[in-house]
């Protein structure tokens, strides 16, 4: 039994709910109120008027990608601004020169932010080394590049056919140019990399634990669950046995799952659940592959990755297994197809929305009305970090009319259940999953370049915090999390400043000093 007193504790019941003190017994909150009224106990922690939030939840992220990125090279501004910068950074990687079986990895490049204004090629990476394989995620984590050693290890030649939903880039002479467009193509390199050293992947995942805890993230959604080259469930089980601490909910990619004969079975571990099915409807705005009704300046409308028929197959599977469907959709054509296909389907889950629309980047008034009027219970999970870090791409690739429909967070909240998340590391920003940078962007709607993005869609800091706590928990079905109220898990963070009172442009400077999970301090800033 421990009392935490003299604090500024946000309970998460609503956007203005604060108390001075709380009591924790056996990892759960048993009382909240004013410090003088706290029940008697010998174990007392003086919070010294610091701000406390419920533990934060990032319900759309890619921990396996984060695990790769943390020991890889950040190919993002402000350090990396050209292909030559990228080459130099790869040569400084600790893995450089460590042997033919050691991969050099990187993440976060956006060709529009590079001085050369083009995607790096296999030749650019071969200039670094041809002895070691190189793999680098594009900023959207849909596409990637590899050097000749990586392509060879994946068995990719001039004659390799495009995988369904992806494209292997080629030079004019037919030689693969190293560019792997969209998830299906990138997976060819990822599988070759992961198949080589499973134990290294477990170690990398274990090492991400402190990264999440340092950001105050006590629960995460793995939105890229895989069956090949190994089962993601096995990876998390082994990583948790090695010390990985955040609660994790796995969503398996439908394109792999639909052809897998093994049924998905629930786990008995409260910290690890199989939560849903992930469906890709399209790509990304910055990659010009989000499926839009209006064409990009190139004349293309993006790509459609899933038909309405296949989406319904995923819905049927999820209903039969009592799983949630999370649908990646950035373009308005993709979102419209989701709504037209599923809006009259009866929800099958009682503890959370049955269908989540991930990103929901471009939403018209008509779409919002359709969501509100639907029989289906939808949730919207969106990412302010995208317009914060990628504003130039959105301005370049969207018409003014389209741009006005981008990331309508206030309208989302007025329509249906909504949460904020990161999709990390899928953006060209060095701190892609900082909740407080995302909150700042949601509150002041200002990109890193100073551009104001649809200011009328700003939300309050209280709403932004709820979108990372209570509302995220409700959408993800994490009923024990997201609030510091009686009966809930005692998962909480102590901050270096009060984000509710600082000016909006300083919210992103908020840092976590300590993180608790079930009443145990699991992280302390040094």
C-alpha positions in Angstrom: 0.0 0.0 0.0 1.5 3.3 -1.1 0.2 6.8 -1.1 1.3 9.4 -3.7 0.6 12.8 -2.3 1.1 16.5 -3.1 0.8 16.0 -6.8 -1.0 17.4 -9.8 -2.6 14.1 -10.9 -4.6 14.0 -14.0 -7.0 11.1 -13.5 -8.2 10.9 -17.1 -11.9 10.9 -16.3 -12.4 14.0 -18.3 -10.2 16.8 -19.7 -10.1 18.8 -16.4 -10.1 16.0 -13.8 -7.2 16.4 -11.3 -6.6 15.3 -7.8 -3.8 15.8 -5.2 -3.2 12.3 -4.2 -3.9 8.6 -4.8 -3.4 5.3 -3.1 -2.1 2.2 -4.8 -2.5 -1.4 -3.5 -1.3 -4.5 -5.4 -0.7 -2.5 -8.6 -4.2 -0.9 -8.7 -5.6 2.5 -7.8 -7.7 2.1 -4.6 -8.4 5.8 -3.7 -8.0 9.3 -5.1 -8.6 12.7 -3.5 -7.0 15.5 -1.6 -3.7 14.9 0.2 -5.1 15.7 3.8 -7.8 13.0 3.2 -5.4 10.2 2.1 -5.8 6.9 4.0 -3.1 6.2 6.5 0.0 4.2 5.4 3.7 4.2 6.2 4.6 4.2 2.5 4.3 7.7 1.2 5.7 9.2 -2.0 5.8 13.0 -2.1 5.2 14.1 -5.7 6.4 17.6 -4.9 3.6 19.2 -7.0 4.8 17.5 -10.2 2.3 16.7 -12.9 1.2 13.0 -13.2 -0.6 11.5 -16.1 -2.0 8.0 -16.6 0.5 5.9 -18.5 0.3 6.8 -22.2 -0.8 4.4 -24.9 0.4 4.4 -28.5 -2.2 2.1 -30.1 -0.8 2.4 -33.6 2.9 1.9 -33.9 5.5 -0.6 -35.3 7.7 -1.8 -32.4 9.5 -4.3 -34.7 10.4 -1.4 -36.9 11.4 0.7 -33.9 13.6 -2.1 -32.7 15.3 -2.1 -36.0 15.6 1.7 -36.1 17.1 2.1 -32.7 20.2 0.3 -33.6 20.1 1.7 -37.2 20.9 5.1 -38.7 18.3 7.9 -38.5 18.2 9.3 -42.1 16.2 12.3 -41.1 16.7 16.0 -40.9 18.3 18.0 -39.4 21.4 15.7 -39.5 20.7 13.9 -42.8 19.9 16.3 -45.7 21.5 14.6 -48.7 22.4 11.2 -50.1 26.0 11.9 -49.3 25.0 12.6 -45.7 23.2 9.3 -45.6 26.3 7.5 -47.0 28.5 9.1 -44.4 26.2 8.2 -41.6 26.0 4.5 -42.7 29.8 4.4 -42.7 29.8 5.6 -39.0 27.3 2.9 -38.0 28.6 0.6 -35.3 27.7 -2.3 -37.6 29.8 -1.0 -40.4 32.7 -3.4 -41.2 31.5 -6.0 -38.7 31.1 -8.9 -41.2 29.2 -10.0 -44.3 26.3 -11.3 -42.2 25.8 -8.0 -40.3 23.1 -5.7 -41.8 23.5 -2.0 -42.0 20.1 -0.4 -41.3 18.5 3.0 -41.5 15.2 4.6 -41.5 13.3 7.9 -42.2 14.5 9.2 -45.5 12.1 11.3 -47.5 13.4 12.0 -51.0 11.7 15.4 -51.1 13.9 16.5 -48.2 17.2 15.3 -49.7 19.3 17.8 -51.6 19.3 15.6 -54.7 15.4 15.4 -54.6 15.4 11.8 -55.6 15.3 8.4 -54.0 18.7 6.8 -53.3 19.5 3.8 -55.5 21.3 0.5 -55.1 24.4 2.2 -56.6 24.3 4.9 -53.9 24.2 2.2 -51.2 26.8 0.0 -53.0 29.2 3.0 -52.7 29.0 2.5 -49.0 29.6 -1.3 -49.1 28.9 -4.3 -51.2 30.2 -6.7 -48.6 27.4 -6.1 -46.1 23.6 -6.0 -46.8 22.0 -2.5 -46.4 18.3 -1.9 -45.8 16.8 1.5 -45.2 13.1 2.3 -44.6 11.5 5.3 -46.4 9.8 7.7 -44.0 6.4 6.1 -44.5 7.8 2.6 -43.7 5.9 1.3 -46.7 8.8 1.6 -49.1 12.5 1.0 -48.7 15.8 0.7 -50.5 18.5 -2.0 -50.4 22.0 -2.5 -51.8 23.0 -5.2 -54.1 24.0 -7.6 -51.3 20.5 -7.2 -49.7 18.8 -7.7 -53.0 20.8 -10.9 -53.6 20.1 -12.3 -50.2 16.4 -11.7 -50.9 16.7 -13.4 -54.3 15.7 -10.3 -56.2 16.9 -10.2 -59.8 15.9 -8.4 -63.0 13.4 -11.2 -63.6 11.8 -11.1 -60.1 8.0 -10.4 -60.6 6.4 -7.6 -58.5 4.6 -9.0 -55.4 0.9 -8.3 -55.3 0.4 -4.8 -54.0 4.1 -3.8 -54.4 6.6 -2.8 -57.0 10.3 -3.6 -57.5 12.1 -0.6 -59.0 14.3 -1.0 -62.1 16.8 1.1 -64.0 16.2 1.7 -67.7 18.4 -1.4 -68.5 16.2 -3.6 -66.4 18.5 -4.0 -63.5 16.8 -3.6 -60.0 17.5 -0.1 -58.7 17.1 -1.0 -55.1 13.7 0.8 -54.5 11.0 -1.5 -53.0 7.7 0.4 -53.3 5.0 -0.4 -50.8 4.9 -3.0 -48.0 4.6 -6.1 -50.1 7.9 -5.3 -51.9 9.7 -4.1 -48.7 8.8 -7.4 -47.0 11.0 -9.3 -49.5 14.0 -7.6 -47.9 12.6 -7.6 -44.4 12.1 -11.4 -44.5 15.6 -12.0 -45.7 16.9 -9.8 -42.9 14.8 -11.3 -40.1 15.2 -14.9 -41.2 18.9 -14.5 -40.8 19.1 -13.8 -37.0 15.9 -14.3 -34.9 17.8 -13.9 -31.6 19.1 -10.5 -32.7 15.5 -9.5 -33.4 14.5 -10.6 -29.8 17.4 -8.6 -28.4 16.6 -5.5 -30.4 12.9 -5.8 -29.3 14.0 -6.1 -25.6 16.2 -3.1 -26.0 13.2 -1.0 -27.1 11.5 -1.3 -23.7 13.3 1.6 -22.1 12.7 3.7 -25.3 8.9 3.3 -24.8 9.1 3.8 -21.0 11.2 7.0 -21.5 8.3 8.3 -23.6 5.8 7.3 -21.0 4.3 4.6 -23.2 3.1 1.7 -21.1 1.0 0.0 -23.8 1.4 -0.3 -27.5 -0.4 -1.6 -30.5 1.8 -3.7 -33.0 0.1 -2.9 -36.3 2.3 -5.1 -38.4 1.9 -8.5 -36.9 3.5 -11.2 -39.1 3.4 -14.9 -39.6 6.6 -15.0 -41.7 9.5 -15.5 -41.4 8.4 -16.2 -37.8 5.3 -15.5 -35.8 5.1 -12.0 -34.2 3.5 -13.6 -31.1 6.6 -15.7 -30.6 8.8 -12.6 -30.9 6.9 -10.7 -28.2 6.7 -13.7 -25.9 10.5 -14.2 -26.1 11.1 -10.4 -25.7 8.9 -10.2 -22.7 10.6 -13.1 -21.1 13.8 -11.2 -21.7 12.4 -8.0 -20.0 10.3 -6.1 -22.5 7.7 -4.4 -20.3 4.9 -2.5 -22.2 1.6 -4.2 -22.7 1.3 -5.2 -26.3 -1.7 -5.8 -28.6 -0.9 -7.5 -31.9 -2.8 -6.9 -35.2 -1.9 -9.4 -37.9 -1.6 -8.2 -41.5 -4.5 -9.6 -43.4 -2.6 -10.4 -46.6 -0.6 -12.9 -44.7 -3.3 -14.1 -42.4 -5.9 -14.9 -45.0 -3.7 -17.7 -46.5 -2.5 -19.1 -43.2 -4.0 -22.4 -42.1 -3.3 -21.9 -38.4 -6.1 -20.3 -36.4 -5.4 -17.3 -34.2 -5.8 -18.2 -30.6 -6.0 -15.7 -27.7 -3.1 -15.6 -25.3 -3.5 -16.0 -21.5 -0.9 -13.3 -20.7 -2.6 -10.0 -19.7 0.4 -8.1 -21.1 0.2 -9.7 -24.5 -3.0 -10.1 -26.6 -3.9 -10.9 -30.2 -6.2 -8.0 -30.8 -7.1 -7.8 -34.5 -6.5 -7.9 -38.2 -4.7 -5.2 -40.1 -5.9 -4.4 -43.7 -4.1 -2.1 -46.1 -6.4 -0.1 -48.4 -3.7 2.2 -49.8 -0.3 3.8 -49.3 0.9 7.2 -48.1 0.4 10.8 -49.1 4.1 11.6 -49.1 4.8 8.6 -51.3 2.0 9.6 -53.7 0.4 6.1 -53.1 -2.5 7.0 -50.9 -5.6 6.3 -53.0 -7.3 9.6 -53.7 -10.4 10.6 -55.6 -8.5 13.6 -57.1 -5.2 12.9 -58.8 -1.8 14.0 -57.7 0.1 16.5 -59.8 1.7 13.5 -61.5 -1.8 12.6 -62.8 -2.0 9.4 -60.7 -4.6 8.7 -58.1 -2.4 6.5 -55.9 -2.9 2.8 -55.4 -5.8 0.6 -54.2 -4.4 -2.3 -52.2 -7.6 -4.1 -51.1 -11.0 -4.5 -52.8 -14.3 -4.2 -51.0 -14.8 -8.0 -51.3 -11.5 -8.7 -49.6 -12.2 -6.2 -46.9 -15.4 -8.0 -46.2 -13.5 -11.3 -46.0 -11.3 -9.7 -43.3 -14.4 -8.5 -41.5 -16.0 -11.9 -41.6 -12.8 -13.5 -40.2 -12.5 -10.9 -37.5 -16.1 -11.4 -36.5 -15.7 -15.2 -36.4 -12.7 -14.8 -34.1 -13.9 -11.8 -32.1 -11.1 -9.6 -33.3 -11.0 -5.9 -34.2 -10.3 -4.8 -37.8 -7.8 -2.0 -38.2 -7.8 -0.6 -41.8 -5.0 1.6 -43.1 -6.6 4.3 -45.2 -5.0 7.7 -45.9 -6.7 8.7 -49.2 -10.3 9.8 -49.5 -11.1 7.1 -52.1 -9.8 4.4 -49.7 -11.8 5.8 -46.8 -14.9 6.0 -48.9 -14.7 2.4 -49.9 -14.4 1.3 -46.3 -17.5 3.2 -45.4 -19.5 2.1 -48.4 -18.5 -1.5 -47.8 -19.0 -1.7 -44.0 -21.3 1.1 -42.7 -24.4 -1.2 -42.5 -22.5 -4.1 -41.0 -23.6 -4.9 -37.4 -20.8 -4.4 -34.9 -19.6 -7.7 -33.3 -17.5 -6.4 -30.4 -19.0 -5.0 -27.2 -15.9 -3.8 -25.4 -14.4 -1.6 -28.3 -15.3 -0.4 -31.8 -15.3 -3.3 -34.2 -13.6 -1.3 -37.0 -10.8 1.2 -36.7 -9.9 3.5 -39.6 -6.2 4.1 -39.2 -4.8 7.5 -40.3 -8.2 8.7 -41.8 -6.1 11.5 -43.3 -8.7 13.1 -45.7 -12.2 13.3 -44.4 -15.0 15.2 -46.1 -18.1 16.4 -44.2 -20.1 13.8 -46.0 -17.7 11.0 -44.8 -18.0 12.3 -41.2 -21.8 12.3 -41.5 -21.7 8.7 -42.9 -19.5 7.6 -40.0 -21.9 9.2 -37.5 -25.0 7.7 -39.1 -23.6 4.2 -39.6 -24.8 1.0 -38.0 -21.1 0.0 -37.7 -19.3 1.4 -34.7 -16.1 3.0 -36.1 -13.1 4.5 -34.3 -10.6 6.9 -35.9 -6.9 6.6 -35.0 -4.8 9.4 -36.5 -1.3 10.8 -36.3 -0.5 14.6 -36.0 3.2 13.9 -36.4 2.6 13.5 -40.1 1.5 17.0 -40.8 4.0 18.3 -38.3 7.0 16.6 -40.1 5.7 16.2 -43.7 3.8 19.4 -44.4 5.8 20.2 -47.5 4.7 16.9 -49.1 1.0 17.5 -48.2 1.1 21.0 -49.7 2.8 19.8 -52.8 0.7 16.7 -53.4 -2.8 17.8 -52.4 -4.9 20.5 -53.9 -6.1 23.3 -51.6 -9.5 21.7 -51.4 -8.0 18.3 -50.4 -5.6 20.0 -47.9 -8.6 21.5 -46.0 -9.9 18.0 -45.3 -6.5 16.8 -43.8 -6.3 15.6 -40.2 -9.6 17.0 -39.0 -9.0 16.0 -35.4 -11.6 18.3 -33.8 -14.2 17.1 -36.3 -13.2 13.5 -35.6 -13.8 13.9 -31.9 -17.2 15.4 -32.6 -18.1 12.4 -34.8 -16.9 9.2 -33.1 -14.3 7.6 -30.9 -10.9 9.0 -31.7 -7.3 8.5 -30.5 -3.9 9.9 -31.4 -0.9 7.7 -32.1 2.4 7.8 -33.8 2.7 5.1 -36.6 6.4 5.3 -35.6 8.9 5.2 -37.0 7.0 6.0 -40.2 7.8 9.7 -40.6 10.9 11.8 -41.3 11.3 13.0 -37.7 14.0 12.0 -35.2 11.5 11.6 -32.4 8.7 9.9 -34.4 6.8 8.5 -31.3 7.1 11.4 -28.9 3.5 11.7 -27.6 4.1 15.3 -26.5 5.2 16.5 -30.0 2.1 14.9 -31.3 0.0 16.6 -28.7 1.6 19.9 -29.5 0.8 19.5 -33.2 -2.8 18.6 -32.3 -3.2 21.7 -30.1 -1.4 24.4 -32.2 -1.8 22.8 -35.6 1.7 24.1 -36.6 4.2 22.1 -38.6 7.9 22.2 -37.9 8.4 24.5 -40.8 6.0 27.0 -39.3 3.0 26.3 -41.6 -0.4 26.4 -39.9 -2.4 23.3 -40.9 -6.2 23.8 -40.7 -6.2 25.8 -37.5 -10.0 25.3 -37.1 -9.3 21.6 -36.4 -7.2 22.3 -33.2 -8.1 20.5 -30.0 -7.4 21.3 -26.3 -4.4 19.9 -24.5 -6.8 18.0 -22.2 -8.4 16.4 -25.3 -4.9 15.6 -26.6 -4.0 13.8 -23.4 -7.2 11.9 -23.3 -6.6 10.8 -26.9 -3.4 9.2 -25.6 -4.9 7.7 -22.5 -8.6 7.1 -21.8 -9.9 7.3 -25.4 -7.0 5.2 -26.7 -7.7 2.6 -24.0 -11.4 2.5 -24.9 -10.6 2.0 -28.6 -8.0 -0.6 -28.1 -10.1 -2.6 -25.6 -7.5 -2.0 -22.8 -10.2 -1.5 -20.2 -7.8 -1.5 -17.2 -5.7 1.3 -18.6 -5.8 5.0 -19.5 -7.2 6.4 -16.2 -6.0 6.8 -12.6 -9.4 6.0 -11.1 -10.3 3.3 -8.5 -9.9 -0.2 -9.9 -7.6 0.8 -12.8 -4.0 -0.3 -13.2 -1.6 2.0 -11.4 0.3 2.9 -14.6 1.4 6.5 -14.5 4.2 9.0 -15.5 5.7 12.0 -13.7 6.6 14.9 -16.0 9.2 17.6 -16.1 6.6 20.3 -16.7 2.9 20.7 -16.8 1.7 20.4 -20.4 -1.7 21.8 -19.4 -0.2 25.2 -18.5 2.8 25.8 -20.8 2.3 27.7 -24.0 1.3 25.4 -26.9 4.6 25.6 -28.7 6.4 24.3 -25.6 4.2 21.2 -25.1 6.6 19.1 -27.2 9.4 19.9 -24.7 7.6 17.8 -22.1 9.7 14.9 -20.9 9.0 11.9 -18.7 11.0 11.8 -15.5 9.6 8.5 -14.1 7.3 5.8 -15.4 5.4 3.3 -13.2 3.6 0.1 -14.3 1.2 -1.5 -11.9 2.7 0.5 -9.0 6.3 -0.3 -9.8 8.8 2.3 -11.0 10.2 0.9 -14.2 12.0 3.9 -15.6 13.7 6.9 -14.2 15.4 9.7 -16.2 19.1 9.9 -15.4 
